Amino acid sequence: MYNDKSPFNSSERELLGRIAVGDQKAFTELFEHYQAMVYDYSMKLTRSKIQAEEIVQNIFIKIWVNRKGILDIENFGAYLNRATRNHSYSALRKIAAQAVREMELTEEGIPGGANAEHRVLYNESARILKSVVDKLPPQRKLVYELCHEQGLKYEEVAEKLNISSGTVHKHMKLALKTIREHFTGLELWLLVLFLFKK
């Protein structure tokens, strides 16, 4: 379904210009060229075919709806990477929040048993996360805390720490990679995402 072998004959800026004025053929060409990249990246992050397909649809629908401003995007590939990452994390945070809500409802309705196991899992996830974050290199830990605990955007963190946005992105990428390596199983990963959903 997601074919990255599609021809991409037009220059990117020319193609974006045609899309900006409502050229559906140009939009189809752009979609066919980039959909596999978006799908593969979102699949890597969410590990869900359904979520990845929805993310592809949502991103390209948004691009078409907001097509008049598409020429404001300086680097379209980088824009898609950022959009895919943001949509993927948003989808996982929603799943994690739902899992936690279900856990809370279970705790309200069923004494002991499963709810106790869920609480142990949740508490253990929080403990592991804190331990991993505490062991990050100082600047990486600070970047992580500013982004995920204080909710600052990469650009805001870059300005605050007097570093480039690219450096912030690199620190976050390495921090999240380190965190993922300490967790196994989708349920743990979702709970971790819930813990740093800000």
C-alpha positions in Angstrom: 0.0 0.0 0.0 2.8 2.4 0.9 5.1 2.6 -2.1 8.2 4.7 -1.9 9.2 3.9 -5.5 6.9 6.5 -7.0 8.5 9.0 -9.5 9.2 12.4 -8.1 10.0 14.4 -11.2 9.1 18.0 -10.2 11.4 20.1 -8.1 10.1 20.2 -4.5 9.5 24.0 -4.5 7.7 23.9 -7.8 5.5 21.1 -6.5 4.7 22.9 -3.3 3.9 26.0 -5.3 1.4 24.0 -7.4 -0.1 22.5 -4.2 -0.5 26.0 -2.7 -2.8 27.0 -5.5 -4.9 23.8 -5.2 -3.3 21.5 -7.8 -4.6 18.0 -6.7 -2.3 16.2 -9.1 0.7 17.8 -7.5 -0.6 16.9 -4.1 -1.0 13.3 -5.2 2.6 13.3 -6.5 3.8 14.6 -3.1 1.8 12.1 -1.2 3.0 9.1 -3.3 6.6 10.2 -2.8 6.5 10.8 0.9 3.8 8.5 2.3 6.2 5.5 2.8 8.6 7.6 4.8 5.9 8.9 7.1 4.4 5.4 7.5 7.7 3.7 8.2 8.7 6.4 10.8 5.4 6.4 12.6 5.3 2.5 12.5 8.8 2.5 14.1 7.5 4.9 16.9 4.1 3.5 17.5 4.6 -0.2 16.5 1.0 -0.2 15.3 -0.1 -0.5 11.7 -3.4 1.1 12.4 -1.9 4.1 14.2 0.7 4.5 11.4 -2.0 4.5 8.7 -4.0 7.1 10.6 -1.0 9.3 11.1 -0.3 9.2 7.4 -3.8 10.2 6.7 -3.9 12.9 9.3 -0.7 14.5 8.3 -1.5 14.7 4.6 -5.1 15.9 5.3 -3.6 18.7 7.4 -1.1 19.6 4.6 -3.9 19.8 2.1 -6.2 21.8 4.3 -3.4 24.3 5.1 -1.9 24.2 1.6 -2.0 28.0 1.1 0.8 28.3 3.7 2.9 25.3 2.4 5.6 27.5 0.8 6.4 28.8 4.3 7.9 25.4 5.0 11.7 25.7 4.2 12.6 22.0 4.5 9.7 19.8 3.7 11.4 16.6 4.6 12.4 17.9 8.0 8.8 19.2 8.5 7.4 15.7 7.8 9.8 14.1 10.2 8.8 16.5 12.9 5.1 16.2 12.2 5.3 12.4 12.1 7.1 12.4 15.5 4.6 14.7 17.1 1.6 12.8 15.8 3.1 9.5 16.8 3.9 10.7 20.4 0.4 12.3 20.6 -1.2 9.0 19.6 0.8 7.0 22.1 0.1 9.5 24.9 -3.7 9.1 24.2 -3.3 5.3 24.3 -1.3 5.5 27.5 -3.8 7.9 29.1 -6.7 5.5 28.2 -4.8 2.6 29.7 -4.3 4.5 32.9 -8.0 5.5 33.0 -9.0 1.9 32.5 -6.6 0.9 35.3 -8.2 3.5 37.6 -11.7 2.3 36.8 -10.5 -1.2 37.5 -9.1 -0.1 40.9 -12.4 1.5 41.8 -14.5 -1.5 40.9 -12.4 -4.5 41.8 -10.7 -4.7 45.2 -7.2 -6.3 45.2 -6.0 -8.6 42.5 -5.6 -7.0 39.0 -5.6 -3.4 40.3 -2.8 -4.2 42.7 -0.8 -5.7 39.8 -1.4 -2.6 37.6 -0.4 -0.3 40.5 2.8 -2.2 40.9 3.6 -2.0 37.2 2.8 1.7 37.1 5.0 2.4 40.2 7.8 0.3 38.8 7.7 2.1 35.5 7.9 5.5 37.3 10.8 4.3 39.4 12.8 3.0 36.4 12.1 6.2 34.4 13.4 8.4 37.2 16.4 6.2 37.6 17.3 6.4 33.9 16.7 10.1 33.7 18.9 10.8 36.7 21.8 8.9 35.0 21.6 10.9 31.8 24.5 13.3 31.1 23.8 16.7 32.8 22.9 18.7 29.8 20.9 15.9 28.2 19.0 15.4 31.5 18.3 19.2 31.6 17.0 19.2 28.0 14.8 16.2 28.7 13.3 17.8 31.8 12.7 21.1 30.0 11.0 19.4 27.0 9.0 16.7 28.7 8.5 17.8 32.3 8.1 21.5 31.7 6.6 21.1 28.2 8.9 23.6 26.4 9.3 23.4 22.7 12.7 22.6 21.2 13.1 26.2 20.0 12.3 27.5 23.6 14.8 25.1 25.1 17.4 26.1 22.6 17.0 29.8 23.4 16.9 29.1 27.1 20.2 27.1 27.1 21.8 29.1 24.3 22.2 26.1 22.0 20.8 25.2 18.6 17.5 23.5 18.0 19.4 20.7 16.3 21.4 20.1 19.5 18.2 20.0 21.5 16.8 17.5 19.1 19.9 15.4 19.3 19.8 15.4 23.1 16.1 14.4 23.1 16.7 11.6 20.6 19.5 10.1 22.6 17.6 10.5 25.9 14.5 8.8 24.6 16.7 6.0 23.0 18.3 5.4 26.4 14.9 5.4 28.1 13.4 2.9 25.6 16.4 0.6 26.1 15.4 0.2 29.8 11.8 -0.9 29.1 10.4 -4.0 27.6 6.9 -4.6 26.4 4.3 -2.2 24.9 2.4 -1.8 28.2 5.5 -0.5 30.0 6.4 1.8 27.1 2.9 3.3 27.0 2.9 3.9 30.8 6.3 5.6 30.4 4.9 7.9 27.7 2.0 8.8 30.0 4.5 9.7 32.7 6.2 12.3 30.4 3.2 13.4 28.4 3.6 17.1 29.1 
